[in-house]
Amino acid sequence: MPVSDDFAENGILTRTIPGFHPREAQRQMAKSIEETIDKQGVLIAEAGTGTGKTYAYLVPALRSGKKTIISTGSKALQDQLYSRDLPTIIEAINYDGNTALLKGRSNYLCLERLDQQMLSGGDLEAEVLSDVMYVRQWSTQTEDGDVSRCHSVAEDSRVWPLVTSTNDNCLGSDCPRYKECYVLSARKKAMDADIVVVNHHLFMADTVVKDTGFGELIPEAEIMIFDEAHQIPDIASHYFGQQLTSRQLFDLARDMTVAYRTEVRDQVQLQKSADRLTQMVMDFRLALGDTGYRGNLRELLQGGETKRFLTLLDDALELSYDVMKLSLGRSQLLDSAFERATVYRNRLKRLIDTTIPGYSYWFESYGRHFLLAITPLSVADKFRELIKSHKSSWVFTSATLSVNEQMSYYTDRLGLENATTLILNSPFDYQHQTLLCVPRYLPPLNQSYTAKRLAAMLTPVILKNQGRCFFLCTSHAMMRGLAEEFKASLPLPVLMQGEMSKTQLLQKFISSGNALLVATQSFWEGVDVRGDTLSCVIIDKLPFTAPDDPLLRARIEDCELRGGDAFKDVQIPDAVISLKQGVGRLIRDVHDYGAIIVCDDRLVSRAYGEVFLSSLPPSPRTRSLEKTMKFLSQRAQQNEIQEISDS
């Protein structure tokens, strides 16, 4: 029986899942995935919001009886897929296979590192030491060691890097607690499972970095499915390059200190060289200047002062390497640290040599930390080889893959020339459910007064709509400026990204019922607010990536080397996909309605604006905020009448 029958009017999903309604686009997608699995092909499927893509790939994957890896965009989506969607389909079709959820190492408690902290925690701050004690207590109760389930300790607590492991610092089979390892247990479960749910970062890290402990975490599979696949090109770029971070170096110095205090107490030089490494890391961070900044590493190292601090950091790392070498074989922790120091030395020398062509060299500073990175200008060749090296069926799906009804932008970035492509439009009635407004008399972009004027212009709309609004910004500066203006003038709850966790913000937004949420990148995608709690999405401007962003510059350079037009071939497609993601926050259900307001005249005044407009859902358009307010008011009244009649 073909899988498409499951999605029919009288199919098994209609009979077993309450509220399930057949959708032709969903049936088509499931049929295409079934065909891709049968012929071991590659399918790239854009499934508009409301298509039901999750069920469309789960049913054929489970029906196939083949080992399947499903990768999604974040740990939150991974948990949702594993805990909600997958069990629903398993029950609906009476699937009897095994399933597993697999996360990266740093998501599981490391019992050995916890033991080390308990032995040597004398210099920890009181707050961190308190969290160590909470974790110790929790460790006696947990079954799977998933740190997200330790609710007594904040998810951003500084204790987690101390009591979890990474690919770098895991002791592998030499670990004294190896047989009790939660990562090993999770991997064994994944090896035995028929369906394994992972996330993109874990998949790419596992593909590129071969584990030294007990091999790769993710098992081989016959079917590979990537949901939220629009994220894959950037994540692949990240992992196909090389990085060195302050966190890695701080962690190295910390392990040297722990080894000295617990196992190699006669080697006082260990403590001294660890302290020097820590100091040089902090000094180099200060030399980088502003926080929250990305820049060009090639240009940075042309400055004599910065290069001097990087040389001092290199010297400190060299000293740590030499000191540890004297005590090899006396401590497994120190032996592991020595191996990492060897890797970091080579990586730092690779980063300092900025003459190698074909790569972007960049850095990022944030808070107390920094990241130094090299990224290949293109990942197409490497990703193409990855596909060829696995005899599997590959499915890439997202609501935002095409630009102007074409998939070439996505296929070119990943080198997927022979893939089958499919574009399935959303079943939602955007002509009646939505209105797109580009207001007249907008203030100029990127001026000091832009936030103030935008807030004044849009306050009447937000008040008329009784809040229920996302204001999505393209920069933190604009977000802070707008939030400040709205908090001073609106008699409504005004929430801002960063004031609390993303989950808490969403819960507060929904429970308030009349709130304005001002946010940046975190809320442009992966957020699902249904009903009239959200009926207006405002976007401050077209989401072009800053031209000095080093990753964008790398792709521009690659495009120009191939004779392309970087603005047309790179910058516009990037911005189109981002805008589609932001606009997609509004309509999440057949009964939703609302207005999309884009505060950027370029959408209607520049020729390239048509590329954006033709890539968005087919909403009616207006330049009038008055008409927008009237639309919102009328739709709210219609919904109230409908609710009364339904009750």
MORAKA-V738749 format. One line per field, one symbol per residue. phi: phi as a letter, one per 40 degrees, with the letter a starting at -180 (. if undefined). psi: psi as a letter, one per 20 degrees, with the letter a starting at -180 (. if undefined). A space follows every 10 residues. Layout:
phi: ???
psi: ???
This chain:
phi: .cddccccdb cccccbbdgc bdbccccccc cccdccccbf bbbbbcbddg cgcccccccc ccccgccbbb bbcacccccc cccbcccccd ccbfcbccba bbbcdccbcb ccccdccccb cccccdcccc cdcccdcccc bccbgccccc ccbccbcccc ccbbbbdcbc cgccccbdcc cccccccccc ccccbbbbbd ccdccccccc cccbgccccc acbbbbcfcc cddcccdccc cbabbccccc cccccccccc cbbbccbccc cccccccdcc ccccdcccgd cgbbaccdcc cccccccccc cccccccccd dcccdcbcgc accccccccc ccccdccccc cccccccgbc baaabafcba bbabbccabd cccccccccb cbcbbbaacb bcbfgbccdc cccbgbcccc babbcccccc cbcbabbbcc gccdcgbccd ccccccccdd cccccfgfbb bcbcacccdc ccdcccccbc cbcbbbdhca cdcccccccc ccgacbbbab ddbcagbbbb gccbbabbbc adcccdcccc cccccccccc ccgccccccb ccddcccccd cccccccbac ccaibbbbca cccbbbccdc ccccccdccc babbcccccc dccccccccc ccccccc
psi: pqhhhhjrhk rhghhhopip pppghggggg ghhghgghjl appoopoqpi hlhghhhggh ghhhjqpppp prirhghggg ghhggghghg hgjlpjrqqq pprrgiiqpo hghgghhhhk jhjqqggghg hghgggghhi hqhijoiiin iipqhjqihg hhjrrrhgjp ibiiphkgij phggghhghh hiqhppparg ggggghggop qiflaqgprq rhpppoqlii igghhggghi bqqpqhgghg hghghggggg ihhliimhhg gghghggggh ghghghhicq qkpprohghg iipggghghh ghggghhggg ggghhijqii phghgghggg hgghghgghh hhnjiprjqp prrpppcjrr ppqppqhqjg ghhghgghip mrppppqrin hqoljqihgg hghjkmhjqp qpooqqiqmh hhhrpppnqr kqqqqkrhjg gghggghigh ggghjlclpp opqjqhgggg ggggghhhhp kqpoqppihr qgggggghgg hgikqppprb hhjhrjpnor ajhojpppph rplpqpijph hghghggggh hjjrohghig gggghghggh gghihgoirh iqrrqpoolo hhhiiqhihh gggiirqmqq qqjphghghg gggghggghg gghghh.
